[in-house]
């Protein structure tokens, strides 16, 4: 495949990167600092991501330890975590916050799996939209006599192959997250 498809491939790659980032925030029974990424804390009047005001470590597979650099932010940090849809109650010792991730129930695993599938399907739709955009561009070029009919057919075949490659990648990413969700 030539460089002429690079712009479309880059867009498809970005879509899968967004999927990976979204799936990292899906809690899979094991502690991951990525679940804190969407949470913003009021830090001197400005919404700030947790990783910019504290150190986040994982002392064991089921817990996270959040150590703010400025102790005065601890109450705001606790409130922000409680207000999030994380579903975990933060435990503060006055200096640090500990988040203990409970074992996922079977029902919760299936619920999270549906969420993973939705993210994957949304990403596939985005990739197909990029394919449609590419096809429209090449049809326009053929209509304006910039490329031949044979070039158009070859381009369509190459773009479909590119799309299939990235859709397969999305399926692999989703399958890996699904496996992680159902591992005990």
C-alpha positions in Angstrom: 0.0 0.0 0.0 1.4 3.4 -1.0 1.8 6.6 0.9 -1.4 8.1 -0.7 -3.4 6.2 1.9 -1.3 7.3 4.8 -3.7 10.1 5.8 -6.6 7.6 6.1 -4.5 5.0 7.9 -3.4 7.7 10.4 -7.0 8.5 11.1 -7.9 4.8 11.6 -4.9 4.4 13.9 -6.0 7.4 16.0 -9.4 5.9 16.3 -8.0 2.6 17.7 -5.7 4.6 20.1 -8.8 6.4 21.4 -10.4 3.0 21.9 -7.4 1.7 23.8 -7.5 4.8 26.0 -11.3 4.4 26.6 -10.9 0.7 27.5 -8.0 1.4 29.9 -10.5 3.4 32.0 -12.9 0.4 32.2 -12.3 -1.1 35.6 -11.5 -4.8 35.2 -11.2 -5.9 38.8 -7.6 -5.1 38.9 -6.2 -1.7 40.0 -5.2 0.6 37.1 -4.2 4.3 37.4 -6.0 4.8 34.1 -9.4 4.6 35.8 -8.5 8.0 37.5 -7.8 9.8 34.2 -11.3 11.2 33.6 -11.6 12.5 37.2 -10.9 16.2 37.6 -10.1 17.7 41.0 -10.7 21.4 42.0 -7.1 22.6 42.6 -7.0 26.3 43.5 -10.1 26.9 41.4 -9.0 25.0 38.3 -10.1 21.5 37.3 -6.9 19.4 37.3 -6.3 15.7 36.5 -5.3 13.6 39.5 -2.0 12.5 38.0 -0.9 16.2 37.9 -1.4 16.8 41.6 -0.4 13.4 43.1 1.6 10.3 42.8 -0.4 7.2 42.0 1.0 3.9 42.8 -0.3 0.3 43.0 1.0 -1.4 46.1 -0.9 -4.6 45.2 -3.1 -5.8 42.2 -6.3 -4.7 43.9 -5.5 -1.2 45.3 -4.2 2.2 44.3 -2.4 4.6 46.6 -2.8 8.3 45.8 -0.3 10.6 47.5 -1.0 14.3 46.8 2.0 16.6 46.7 0.0 19.3 48.4 -1.9 17.9 51.5 -4.4 20.8 51.4 -5.9 19.2 48.2 -6.8 15.9 50.0 -10.5 16.8 50.8 -11.1 18.0 47.2 -9.4 14.8 45.9 -11.6 12.6 48.1 -14.8 14.5 47.0 -13.9 14.2 43.3 -13.4 10.4 43.6 -16.6 10.0 45.5 -18.5 12.1 42.9 -17.1 10.1 40.0 -18.8 7.0 38.6 -15.9 4.9 39.8 -18.0 3.1 42.4 -15.2 2.9 44.9 -15.2 4.7 48.3 -11.8 6.4 48.9 -10.1 5.7 52.3 -8.0 8.6 53.6 -5.5 8.4 56.4 -4.9 12.2 56.4 -1.9 12.0 54.0 -2.8 9.5 51.3 -5.9 8.1 49.7 -6.3 4.3 49.2 -8.7 2.9 46.7 -9.4 -0.8 47.1 -11.0 -2.5 44.1 -13.5 -5.2 45.0 -13.8 -8.4 43.1 -16.2 -8.0 40.2 -19.5 -9.8 40.3 -20.5 -11.9 37.3 -23.3 -9.4 36.6 -20.9 -6.4 36.7 -18.5 -8.3 34.4 -21.2 -8.7 31.8 -22.2 -5.1 32.1 -18.6 -3.9 31.6 -18.3 -6.3 28.7 -21.4 -4.7 27.0 -19.6 -1.3 27.5 -16.4 -2.7 25.9 -18.4 -4.0 22.9 -20.1 -0.6 22.5 -16.8 1.2 22.5 -15.4 -1.2 19.9 -18.5 -0.8 17.7 -18.3 3.0 17.9 -14.6 2.7 16.8 -15.6 0.4 13.9 -18.2 3.0 12.8 -15.5 5.7 13.0 -13.2 3.6 10.8 -16.0 2.9 8.3 -16.7 6.6 8.1 -13.0 7.2 7.3 -13.3 4.5 4.6 -16.4 6.3 3.2 -14.5 9.6 3.2 -11.6 8.0 1.3 -13.9 6.4 -1.2 -15.7 9.7 -1.8 -12.3 11.5 -2.3 -11.3 8.9 -4.9 -14.6 9.0 -6.7 -14.4 12.7 -6.9 -10.8 12.4 -8.3 -12.1 9.9 -11.0 -15.0 12.2 -11.8 -12.6 15.1 -12.3 -10.4 12.9 -14.5 -7.5 13.0 -12.1 -7.4 9.2 -11.9 -8.6 6.4 -14.2 -11.5 4.0 -13.6 -8.9 1.3 -13.0 -7.1 3.4 -10.5 -10.4 4.0 -8.7 -11.1 0.3 -8.5 -7.6 -0.4 -7.2 -7.9 2.4 -4.6 -11.2 1.0 -3.5 -9.7 -2.4 -3.0 -6.7 -1.0 -1.1 -8.9 1.1 1.1 -11.2 -1.8 1.9 -8.1 -3.9 2.8 -6.9 -1.1 5.1 -10.3 -0.9 6.7 -10.4 -4.6 7.3 -7.0 -4.5 8.9 -8.0 -1.8 11.4 -11.4 -3.4 12.1 -9.5 -6.6 12.9 -7.2 -4.6 15.2 -10.2 -3.2 17.0 -11.6 -6.7 17.5 -8.3 -7.9 18.9 -8.2 -4.9 21.4 -11.8 -5.6 22.5 -11.1 -9.3 22.8 -8.1 -8.7 25.0 -10.1 -6.4 27.3 -13.0 -9.0 27.4 -10.5 -11.7 28.4 -9.2 -9.4 31.1 -12.7 -8.8 32.4 -13.6 -12.5 32.7 -10.3 -13.7 34.2 -10.6 -14.5 37.8 
